[in-house]
């Protein structure tokens, strides 16, 4: 039997991930009475810090920060609530089995010196490449805070508002249709440099470097500007520092956050959303319902097909969400010692500071994708490993280190097997892959925690294990992504399945709040 809460709200937000909390904050700033309902015992969604082992803080899912919008940080006074951005220098290290290595630095001249070891021509071009990427990012940036047009009248208004953008339309359309391989081939000849840069075009996607549209995914990853364009860093205390700060800000504004409560149904009457029912038998009513859940989960599970037109249901069913990502969190009692850049035992080196890329060249990456394309986890996976405790000493006790490995490619559906059978074997394969570069890797591992695509779906409500709430391909971007307003009156979306897509930006939540208030 349902128990109806006596409370009613101006808005109920489903899911206390970062976008849900951003949306709740902006609604509360306009004096709306807001309830946020979260199925887990903690806020944060996939942007979270968890104590997996005693006195050890781990960013279990999202693991680095760059894209969170500056206006959101300032508007919500997140620094007051514990937001501390930590710059990584150098931000990138790639070892190679041929005995070479590549650092990329925050300083352009230092990066050029490193690149010159592989190609003098590429070293000369690198500054122009960064300028070009920055120009593209600055051209697109104004679009990130705009609601995509829905009809011809909207297109006309959009065109008049963005006349400067129209001047670059041909260049942007060309770029958006390119693979990251084709784009980087235009600039560079060194396979080592191109492979390092290309990881930003495939990370989180079921796509190879030669898949059209992956050039935009690379651009999406350099849009952040917290500490300079495209510079990624850590958050003191882990990624949960963002969502904890957002929650504190929201509560200060009067938002009620209810954890350990899973929404089972969005209640619809006469074509309008009027409330939610939770699995523990409670119902809550509100003038507006805002879902931070992935669109398929929202419409097919929480709303129900009976409330939607066949045309809209077809769009929902066709929306691509199956990804190929795997996350491994490690507790280390020592640091990996790389053959190409050896250090004394347990001495933190520059190569431990940023992202460590395991990807030899484009062929290596393509072969890794080929395995996944045919339903197998990569025999030689692409790995991005970070050791945030090398910069943030609050994460682990002295002498211990936290490491995370974001790994490509692991298909959601395996041929002739399943993730319950394959999970531990794949973790061993990833560690064996890193061992080829850092022979002591296995010896320094104290504890392991892994998230397969199935785990990402069940633990963090990421349908298909997709960290972006849906592929970031041209046919699922901007006006082709889901709108903040839905076909159900008073029901809105505020998650990464809306424009401008995935990553810890906060912008879907920000834009949704504007649309609701507008």
C-alpha positions in Angstrom: 0.0 0.0 0.0 1.3 3.5 -0.9 1.7 6.0 1.8 1.2 9.6 0.6 3.6 12.1 2.0 1.8 15.2 3.4 4.5 17.3 2.0 4.2 18.6 -1.5 7.0 20.4 -3.4 7.5 22.8 -6.3 10.0 20.3 -7.8 11.2 16.8 -7.2 14.6 15.9 -8.6 15.2 12.2 -9.2 18.8 11.4 -8.6 21.5 13.2 -6.6 24.2 13.1 -9.2 26.0 16.3 -10.0 23.5 17.5 -12.6 20.5 16.8 -10.3 22.2 18.7 -7.5 23.1 21.6 -9.8 19.5 21.8 -11.0 18.2 21.6 -7.5 20.5 24.5 -6.4 19.4 26.8 -9.2 15.7 26.1 -8.6 16.1 26.7 -4.9 17.9 30.0 -5.6 14.6 31.1 -7.1 12.8 30.1 -3.9 11.3 26.9 -5.2 10.7 24.2 -2.6 12.8 21.2 -3.8 13.1 17.6 -2.9 16.0 15.4 -4.2 15.5 11.7 -4.0 18.6 9.4 -4.3 18.5 5.6 -4.4 22.0 5.2 -2.8 23.0 6.0 0.7 25.2 8.8 -0.4 24.9 11.7 -2.9 27.0 12.0 -6.0 25.8 9.4 -8.5 28.9 8.5 -10.6 30.8 11.6 -9.2 31.5 10.3 -5.8 34.2 9.5 -3.2 33.8 6.3 -1.3 35.8 4.7 1.5 36.4 1.3 -0.1 39.1 0.4 2.4 39.6 1.8 6.0 40.9 5.4 5.8 41.2 5.3 2.0 39.1 7.6 -0.1 38.5 6.5 -3.7 36.8 8.2 -6.6 35.1 5.0 -7.6 33.6 6.1 -11.0 34.5 9.6 -12.3 38.1 10.3 -11.5 39.5 13.6 -12.9 38.0 17.1 -13.2 38.2 19.8 -15.8 34.8 20.4 -17.3 32.8 21.7 -14.3 31.6 25.1 -15.4 33.2 28.1 -13.7 29.9 30.0 -13.4 28.4 27.1 -11.5 31.4 27.0 -9.1 31.1 30.7 -8.4 27.3 31.0 -8.3 27.0 28.2 -5.8 30.1 29.2 -3.8 31.5 25.7 -4.0 34.9 26.7 -2.6 33.2 27.6 0.7 31.8 24.0 0.8 35.1 22.2 0.2 35.8 22.4 -3.5 39.6 22.4 -4.0 41.0 21.9 -7.5 44.5 20.4 -7.6 46.6 21.0 -10.8 48.6 18.1 -12.1 52.1 18.7 -13.5 52.9 17.1 -15.8 49.4 16.0 -16.8 50.3 13.2 -19.2 52.9 10.4 -19.4 53.0 7.7 -22.0 55.6 4.8 -21.8 56.4 2.7 -24.9 57.7 -0.8 -25.2 60.5 0.4 -27.4 62.1 2.1 -24.4 60.9 5.6 -25.2 58.4 7.8 -23.3 56.4 11.0 -23.8 55.5 13.6 -21.3 53.0 16.4 -22.1 53.2 19.4 -19.9 51.1 22.4 -19.0 53.9 24.5 -20.4 53.9 24.6 -24.2 57.7 24.8 -24.6 58.3 21.8 -22.3 55.8 19.8 -24.3 57.5 20.8 -27.5 60.9 19.6 -26.2 59.3 16.2 -25.4 57.6 15.9 -28.8 60.8 16.8 -30.6 62.2 13.5 -29.4 59.8 11.8 -31.8 59.3 14.5 -34.5 60.7 18.0 -34.9 57.9 18.8 -37.3 55.3 17.8 -34.8 57.0 19.9 -32.1 56.7 22.9 -34.4 53.1 22.2 -35.1 52.0 21.5 -31.6 51.5 25.2 -30.6 49.3 25.8 -33.7 47.4 22.6 -32.9 46.6 23.8 -29.4 45.6 27.2 -30.7 43.3 25.6 -33.3 41.6 23.4 -30.6 41.2 26.4 -28.3 39.6 28.4 -31.1 37.2 25.5 -31.9 36.4 25.2 -28.2 35.7 29.0 -27.9 33.5 28.8 -31.0 31.3 26.1 -29.6 31.4 27.1 -25.9 28.5 29.6 -26.1 26.3 26.8 -27.4 26.8 24.7 -24.2 24.5 27.0 -22.2 21.8 27.2 -24.8 18.7 25.1 -25.2 18.8 23.5 -28.7 16.0 24.7 -31.1 13.1 22.3 -31.5 11.4 23.8 -34.6 12.0 26.1 -37.6 11.1 29.2 -35.6 13.6 28.1 -32.9 16.2 27.5 -35.6 15.7 31.0 -36.9 16.1 32.6 -33.5 19.1 30.4 -32.8 20.7 31.5 -36.1 20.2 35.2 -35.4 21.6 34.8 -31.9 24.6 32.9 -33.1 25.6 34.6 -36.3 29.3 34.4 -35.5 29.0 30.6 -35.2 27.3 30.4 -38.6 30.5 31.9 -40.2 32.4 28.8 -38.9 29.7 26.3 -39.7 31.5 24.6 -42.6 34.6 24.1 -40.4 32.6 22.9 -37.5 30.6 20.4 -39.6 33.8 19.1 -41.1 35.3 18.7 -37.7 32.3 17.0 -36.1 32.2 14.3 -38.8 35.9 13.5 -38.6 37.4 10.5 -36.8 40.0 11.5 -34.2 42.6 9.6 -36.3 41.8 11.6 -39.4 41.9 14.8 -37.4 45.2 14.1 -35.8 46.7 12.8 -39.0 46.2 16.3 -40.4 48.4 17.7 -37.8 51.1 15.2 -36.8 53.3 12.3 -38.1 54.4 10.8 -34.7 52.3 7.7 -33.8 53.4 8.1 -30.2 52.0 11.7 -30.0 48.8 10.9 -31.9 48.0 7.8 -29.8 48.4 9.8 -26.6 46.1 12.6 -27.8 43.6 10.2 -29.4 42.6 8.6 -26.0 40.5 11.7 -25.4 38.5 10.8 -28.5 37.6 7.2 -27.5 37.4 7.3 -23.7 34.0 6.2 -22.6 32.9 5.4 -26.1 32.2 2.2 -28.1 34.3 3.6 -30.9 37.8 3.2 -32.4 40.1 6.1 -33.3 38.9 5.7 -36.9 35.2 6.0 -36.1 33.6 9.2 -37.5 32.6 11.6 -34.8 35.4 10.8 -32.4 37.1 14.1 -33.2 34.3 15.9 -31.4 34.7 13.6 -28.3 38.3 14.8 -28.2 37.1 18.4 -28.4 34.6 17.8 -25.6 37.4 16.7 -23.3 39.4 19.9 -23.9 36.4 22.2 -23.3 37.1 22.6 -19.6 38.7 25.8 -18.4 39.0 25.6 -14.6 42.8 26.1 -14.6 43.4 26.8 -18.3 41.9 25.3 -21.4 41.9 21.5 -21.5 43.9 21.2 -18.2 42.6 18.3 -16.1 43.2 17.9 -12.4 42.2 16.2 -9.2 39.8 17.3 -6.4 41.1 17.3 -2.9 39.2 14.5 -1.2 38.2 12.9 -4.5 35.5 13.6 -7.0 32.9 13.4 -4.3 34.1 16.8 -3.2 32.1 18.3 -6.0 28.8 16.6 -5.2 29.3 17.0 -1.4 29.8 20.8 -2.0 26.7 20.9 -4.3 24.7 19.1 -1.6 25.8 21.4 1.2 25.0 24.4 -1.0 21.6 23.0 -1.8 20.8 22.2 1.8 21.8 25.8 2.7 19.2 27.0 0.2 16.5 24.8 1.8 16.6 21.8 -0.5 15.6 18.5 1.2 17.8 15.5 0.1 16.4 12.1 0.8 18.9 9.2 0.3 18.3 5.4 0.4 15.1 5.9 -1.4 14.6 4.5 -4.9 12.0 6.0 -7.2 9.9 3.2 -8.8 7.4 5.3 -10.8 6.8 8.8 -12.0 3.1 9.3 -11.4 1.1 10.6 -14.4 -2.4 11.9 -14.4 -4.2 13.3 -17.5 -0.9 13.5 -19.3 0.8 15.4 -16.5 3.6 14.4 -14.1 2.2 14.9 -10.6 4.6 13.1 -8.3 6.7 10.0 -7.7 6.3 6.7 -5.9 9.3 5.1 -4.2 10.0 1.4 -3.7 9.5 1.7 0.0 5.9 2.6 -0.5 6.0 6.4 -0.2 4.6 8.9 -2.7 5.6 12.5 -3.0 3.7 15.1 -5.0 5.2 18.1 -6.9 4.3 20.7 -9.5 7.4 19.6 -11.6 9.3 16.3 -11.7 12.9 16.5 -12.9 14.7 13.3 -13.8 18.5 13.2 -13.6 18.3 9.5 -14.7 19.4 8.4 -18.1 16.6 8.9 -20.7 15.9 5.2 -21.4 15.6 4.5 -17.7 13.4 7.6 -17.2 10.9 6.8 -20.1 10.9 3.0 -20.3 11.1 2.3 -16.5 9.9 5.3 -14.6 7.3 6.7 -16.9 6.1 3.6 -18.8 5.4 3.1 -22.5 1.6 3.5 -22.1 2.1 7.3 -21.5 4.2 7.9 -24.6 3.6 8.1 -28.4 5.0 5.4 -30.6 7.2 7.9 -32.5 8.8 9.1 -29.2 9.2 5.5 -28.0 11.0 4.7 -31.2 13.4 7.5 -30.5 14.0 6.2 -27.0 14.6 2.6 -28.1 17.0 3.8 -30.9 19.0 5.9 -28.5 22.5 4.3 -28.2 23.7 3.6 -24.7 25.9 0.5 -24.8 29.5 1.4 -24.1 32.7 -0.4 -23.6 34.3 1.0 -20.5 35.7 -0.8 -17.4 36.9 0.9 -14.2 39.5 -0.6 -11.8 40.3 1.0 -8.4 43.5 -0.1 -6.7 45.0 0.3 -3.2 48.8 0.2 -3.6 51.5 -0.3 -0.9 54.1 1.1 -3.3 54.4 2.9 -6.6 54.6 1.3 -10.1 58.2 1.6 -11.3 58.3 2.0 -15.1 61.2 0.6 -17.1 61.5 3.6 -19.3 61.5 6.1 -16.4 62.8 4.2 -13.2 62.6 5.9 -9.8 63.8 4.9 -6.4 61.5 2.7 -4.4 58.3 4.6 -3.3 59.6 7.9 -4.7 56.9 9.9 -6.4 58.1 10.9 -9.8 56.6 13.3 -12.4 55.2 10.4 -14.3 53.0 9.4 -11.3 51.3 12.9 -11.2 49.0 12.8 -14.2 47.4 10.3 -16.6 49.5 7.4 -17.5 48.5 6.2 -21.0 48.9 2.6 -22.1 48.4 2.8 -25.9 51.3 2.1 -28.2 49.9 3.5 -31.4 46.7 3.6 -33.6 47.1 0.0 -34.6 47.2 -1.1 -31.0 44.0 0.9 -30.3 42.2 -0.4 -33.4 43.0 -4.0 -32.5 41.7 -3.4 -29.0 38.5 -2.1 -30.5 38.2 -5.0 -33.0 38.0 -7.5 -30.1 35.1 -5.6 -28.6 33.4 -5.2 -31.9 33.1 -9.0 -32.0 31.9 -9.3 -28.4 35.2 -9.9 -26.7 37.0 -7.9 -24.1 40.3 -6.5 -25.5 43.2 -8.8 -25.4 45.5 -5.8 -25.1 43.4 -3.1 -23.6 43.8 0.7 -23.8 44.4 1.9 -20.2 44.4 5.4 -18.6 45.9 5.0 -15.1 45.9 7.8 -12.5 47.5 7.9 -9.1 45.7 10.9 -7.5 47.2 10.3 -4.1 50.6 11.3 -5.6 49.1 14.8 -5.6 46.4 14.6 -2.9 47.8 13.4 0.4 44.3 13.3 2.0 43.3 10.1 0.1 45.4 7.4 1.8 47.6 6.8 4.8 51.4 7.5 4.5 53.1 4.8 2.4 49.8 3.8 0.6 48.5 5.0 -2.7 45.2 5.1 -4.6 45.2 4.3 -8.3 42.4 4.2 -10.8 42.4 2.5 -14.3 39.8 3.5 -16.8 40.0 0.8 -19.5 38.8 0.3 -23.1 37.3 -1.9 -24.5 34.8 -4.1 -22.7 31.5 -4.7 -24.5 28.4 -4.7 -22.4 27.3 -8.0 -24.0 30.0 -10.6 -24.3 29.9 -13.4 -26.9 29.8 -16.9 -25.3 30.4 -15.6 -21.8 29.2 -13.0 -19.2 30.8 -10.5 -16.9 30.2 -12.5 -13.8 32.6 -15.1 -15.3 35.0 -12.7 -17.1 35.4 -9.8 -14.6 38.3 -11.1 -12.5 40.1 -12.5 -15.6 39.9 -9.1 -17.2 41.2 -7.3 -14.2 44.2 -9.7 -14.2 44.6 -9.0 -17.9 44.7 -5.2 -17.3 47.3 -5.6 -14.6 49.4 -7.9 -16.8 49.2 -5.2 -19.5 50.5 -2.5 -17.1 53.2 -5.0 -15.9 54.8 -5.0 -19.4 55.7 -1.3 -18.7 56.0 -1.4 -14.9 57.2 -4.9 -13.9 56.5 -4.4 -10.1 52.9 -3.5 -10.7 51.4 -6.8 -9.4 53.7 -6.7 -6.3 52.5 -3.3 -5.1 48.7 -4.1 -5.3 47.2 -4.4 -1.8 43.6 -4.5 -2.8 41.3 -4.3 -5.9 37.9 -3.1 -6.8 36.4 -3.4 -10.3 33.4 -2.1 -12.1 32.3 -3.9 -15.3 29.8 -2.4 -17.7 27.1 -4.3 -15.9 28.3 -2.9 -12.5 28.3 0.6 -13.9 24.7 0.1 -14.9 23.5 -1.5 -11.7 25.5 0.6 -9.2 25.3 4.0 -10.8 22.2 3.6 -13.1 24.4 4.1 -16.2 22.3 2.2 -18.8 24.6 0.0 -20.9 27.5 1.1 -18.7 27.6 4.4 -20.7 29.3 7.1 -18.6 27.9 9.8 -20.9 24.2 8.7 -20.6 24.4 7.9 -24.3 26.9 8.0 -27.2 28.4 11.4 -27.9 28.1 10.9 -31.7 26.9 13.5 -34.1 23.4 11.9 -34.3 23.1 12.2 -30.5 24.4 15.7 -29.9 22.9 19.1 -29.6 19.3 19.2 -31.0 19.5 15.4 -31.6 20.0 14.7 -27.9 17.0 14.6 -25.6 15.3 17.9 -24.7 15.0 19.2 -21.2 11.2 19.4 -21.7 9.6 16.0 -22.4 6.3 15.0 -24.0 4.8 14.6 -20.5 3.7 18.0 -19.2 5.6 19.1 -16.0 8.3 16.3 -16.6 11.8 17.5 -17.3 15.2 15.9 -17.9 18.4 17.3 -16.4 21.0 14.6 -16.8 23.8 13.9 -19.3 21.3 12.5 -21.8 20.5 16.1 -22.6 22.6 18.8 -24.2 25.6 19.2 -23.9 26.1 15.6 -22.9 28.4 13.7 -20.6 31.3 14.6 -18.3 31.2 16.4 -15.0 30.1 19.7 -16.4 27.0 20.5 -14.5 25.6 22.1 -17.6 22.7 19.8 -18.3 21.4 20.6 -14.8 22.1 24.3 -15.2 20.3 24.4 -18.6 17.4 22.4 -17.4 16.9 24.7 -14.4 16.8 27.7 -16.8 14.3 25.9 -19.0 12.1 25.1 -16.0 12.2 28.6 -14.6 11.8 30.2 -18.0 
